[in-house]
Amino acid sequence: MSDPTPANALSDPGSDPRRAAILGAAFEVFRQYGFRRTSMEDIARAAGLSRASLYLHYRNKQDIFRSLVRHYFDATEKRVRAALAPGLAPEDALGAVFAAKAGPEMEAMFASPHGEDLLDANFSTSADIVKEGEERIAMLLADWMIHEDAAGRLRLEAFDDDAQALARTMIAALTGIKAPAQGIEAFRAGAQRLAQLFGRALAR
């Protein structure tokens, strides 16, 4: 698989073209050097700006990284909404949701030699954004399961009819198998196994 680029991994960073250009440049710099080794000077140079100009838009590299994480969850939420079509078999729906979560942004991170560093930075600088973003995705999934259970297309009784707790468990399990050192294909294979496990348990 070809190495993802900022252009396709950061497709819609916002309406401000200057900030979009900065985020695209920063995304590539973080991939090349990792979070710890990247400086504001590196990002400014990649974006074709002076450091002074960069500081007009972002306070520091943590602020930039948090913006990238926020974009990832916004983009992932859109993909998950599109994936959760009514009437899908549970295994197929979960497979689509998990694939949506493993989108081009995650593929690009896994392709970086500094993937583990970036994953660590994801939680150390952006834990609040991650928590809120994961909850948004879990609630979309829970709402879909409740609707499908009411329509008689899956059974929540095996999980005490608690769709929200189940959805949170699914997303936590998916997060738990992230290991950039193993590569994106290993992650996707693990995600597919999780989809099979949960999907078959939900199927009528």
C-alpha positions as CSV (number, residue, x, y, z in Angstrom):
1,M,0.0,0.0,0.0
2,S,1.3,3.4,-0.9
3,D,2.5,5.8,1.9
4,P,-0.4,8.1,2.8
5,T,0.2,11.9,2.3
6,P,-1.1,14.8,4.2
7,A,-3.2,15.7,1.2
8,N,-5.3,12.6,1.5
9,A,-5.0,12.0,5.2
10,L,-6.0,15.5,6.2
11,S,-8.7,16.2,3.7
12,D,-10.8,18.7,5.5
13,P,-8.9,20.5,8.4
14,G,-11.2,23.5,8.4
15,S,-12.4,26.5,6.5
16,D,-9.4,28.7,7.1
17,P,-7.0,27.9,4.2
18,R,-3.9,29.2,6.1
19,R,-4.7,27.0,9.1
20,A,-5.4,24.1,6.8
21,A,-2.0,24.6,5.2
22,I,-0.3,24.7,8.6
23,L,-2.0,21.5,9.8
24,G,-1.1,19.7,6.6
25,A,2.5,20.7,6.9
26,A,2.6,19.9,10.6
27,F,1.1,16.5,10.0
28,E,3.9,15.6,7.6
29,V,6.6,17.0,10.0
30,F,5.2,15.0,12.9
31,R,5.3,11.9,10.7
32,Q,8.8,12.5,9.6
33,Y,10.4,13.5,13.0
34,G,7.9,12.3,15.7
35,F,6.2,14.6,18.2
36,R,9.1,15.0,20.6
37,R,11.7,16.0,18.0
38,T,9.5,18.3,16.1
39,S,9.8,22.0,16.8
40,M,7.7,25.0,15.9
41,E,10.6,26.1,13.6
42,D,10.3,22.8,11.7
43,I,6.5,23.3,11.2
44,A,6.9,27.0,10.2
45,R,9.6,26.0,7.6
46,A,7.4,23.3,6.2
47,A,4.4,25.6,6.0
48,G,6.4,28.4,4.3
49,L,6.0,30.7,7.3
50,S,8.1,32.5,9.8
51,R,7.9,31.4,13.4
52,A,6.3,34.7,14.3
53,S,3.6,34.1,11.7
54,L,3.0,30.6,12.9
55,Y,2.5,31.8,16.5
56,L,-0.3,34.0,15.2
57,H,-2.3,30.9,14.5
58,Y,-1.1,28.4,17.1
59,R,0.4,28.8,20.6
60,N,2.8,25.8,20.4
61,K,3.2,22.4,18.9
62,Q,0.9,20.9,21.4
63,D,-1.9,23.2,20.2
64,I,-1.2,22.1,16.6
65,F,-1.2,18.4,17.6
66,R,-4.5,18.8,19.4
67,S,-6.0,20.4,16.3
68,L,-4.9,17.4,14.3
69,V,-6.5,15.0,16.8
70,R,-9.7,17.0,16.8
71,H,-9.8,16.9,13.0
72,Y,-9.3,13.1,13.1
73,F,-12.3,12.6,15.3
74,D,-14.5,15.0,13.3
75,A,-13.6,13.2,10.1
76,T,-14.1,9.8,11.8
77,E,-17.5,10.8,13.1
78,K,-18.6,11.6,9.5
79,R,-17.3,8.3,8.2
80,V,-19.0,6.3,11.0
81,R,-22.3,8.1,10.4
82,A,-22.1,7.1,6.7
83,A,-21.2,3.5,7.6
84,L,-24.1,2.8,10.0
85,A,-26.8,2.2,7.4
86,P,-30.1,0.7,8.7
87,G,-30.4,-3.0,8.0
88,L,-26.8,-4.0,7.9
89,A,-25.9,-7.3,9.5
90,P,-24.2,-6.5,12.9
91,E,-20.9,-8.0,11.8
92,D,-20.9,-6.0,8.6
93,A,-21.9,-2.8,10.4
94,L,-19.2,-3.2,13.0
95,G,-16.6,-4.0,10.3
96,A,-17.6,-0.8,8.5
97,V,-17.4,1.3,11.7
98,F,-14.0,-0.1,12.7
99,A,-12.7,0.5,9.1
100,A,-14.0,4.1,9.3
101,K,-12.0,4.6,12.5
102,A,-8.9,3.2,10.9
103,G,-9.1,5.9,8.2
104,P,-6.3,7.6,6.3
105,E,-5.1,9.6,9.3
106,M,-4.4,6.4,11.3
107,E,-2.9,4.8,8.2
108,A,-0.5,7.7,7.9
109,M,0.4,7.5,11.6
110,F,1.1,3.8,11.3
111,A,3.2,4.3,8.2
112,S,5.5,6.7,10.1
113,P,8.6,5.3,11.8
114,H,7.6,7.4,14.8
115,G,4.1,5.9,15.1
116,E,4.5,4.9,18.7
117,D,5.7,8.3,19.6
118,L,2.7,9.9,17.9
119,L,0.3,7.5,19.6
120,D,1.8,8.4,23.0
121,A,1.5,12.1,22.1
122,N,-2.1,11.5,21.2
123,F,-2.9,10.5,24.8
124,S,-0.4,12.8,26.6
125,T,-1.4,16.0,24.8
126,S,-5.0,15.3,23.8
127,A,-6.5,12.9,26.3
128,D,-9.6,15.1,26.7
129,I,-10.2,15.3,23.0
130,V,-9.7,11.5,22.6
131,K,-12.1,10.8,25.4
132,E,-14.8,13.1,24.0
133,G,-14.2,11.8,20.4
134,E,-14.4,8.2,21.4
135,E,-17.6,8.9,23.3
136,R,-19.2,10.5,20.3
137,I,-18.4,7.5,18.2
138,A,-19.6,5.1,20.8
139,M,-22.9,6.9,21.1
140,L,-23.5,6.8,17.4
141,L,-22.9,3.0,17.5
142,A,-25.1,2.6,20.5
143,D,-28.0,4.6,18.8
144,W,-27.6,2.3,15.8
145,M,-27.8,-0.8,17.9
146,I,-30.8,0.4,19.8
147,H,-32.6,1.1,16.5
148,E,-31.7,-2.2,15.0
149,D,-32.7,-4.1,18.2
150,A,-36.1,-2.4,18.0
151,A,-36.4,-3.4,14.4
152,G,-35.7,-7.0,15.3
153,R,-32.4,-7.2,13.4
154,L,-30.1,-7.8,16.3
155,R,-30.4,-8.8,19.9
156,L,-29.1,-6.7,22.8
157,E,-30.5,-8.9,25.5
158,A,-27.2,-10.9,25.5
159,F,-25.6,-7.7,26.7
160,D,-28.3,-6.7,29.3
161,D,-29.9,-4.4,26.8
162,D,-27.2,-1.8,27.6
163,A,-26.2,-0.5,24.1
164,Q,-24.1,2.3,25.5
165,A,-22.0,0.1,27.7
166,L,-21.5,-2.3,24.9
167,A,-20.5,0.4,22.4
168,R,-18.0,1.8,24.8
169,T,-16.5,-1.6,25.3
170,M,-16.2,-2.1,21.6
171,I,-14.4,1.2,21.1
172,A,-12.1,0.5,24.0
173,A,-11.3,-2.9,22.6
174,L,-10.5,-1.3,19.3
175,T,-8.2,1.3,20.9
176,G,-6.5,-1.4,22.9
177,I,-5.2,-3.3,19.8
178,K,-3.5,-0.2,18.3
179,A,0.2,-1.0,17.8
180,P,1.9,1.1,15.1
181,A,5.0,-1.1,15.2
182,Q,2.8,-4.0,13.9
183,G,1.5,-2.1,10.9
184,I,-1.9,-0.9,9.7
185,E,-2.8,-4.3,8.1
186,A,-2.3,-6.1,11.5
187,F,-4.5,-3.5,13.1
188,R,-7.2,-3.9,10.5
189,A,-7.1,-7.7,10.8
190,G,-7.5,-7.4,14.6
191,A,-10.4,-4.9,14.0
192,Q,-12.1,-7.4,11.7
193,R,-11.8,-10.1,14.3
194,L,-13.4,-7.8,16.9
195,A,-16.2,-7.1,14.4
196,Q,-16.8,-10.8,14.0
197,L,-16.7,-11.5,17.7
198,F,-19.2,-8.7,18.6
199,G,-21.2,-9.0,15.5
200,R,-21.9,-12.7,15.8
201,A,-22.9,-12.3,19.4
202,L,-25.4,-9.6,18.4
203,A,-26.9,-11.5,15.4
204,R,-30.3,-13.0,15.7
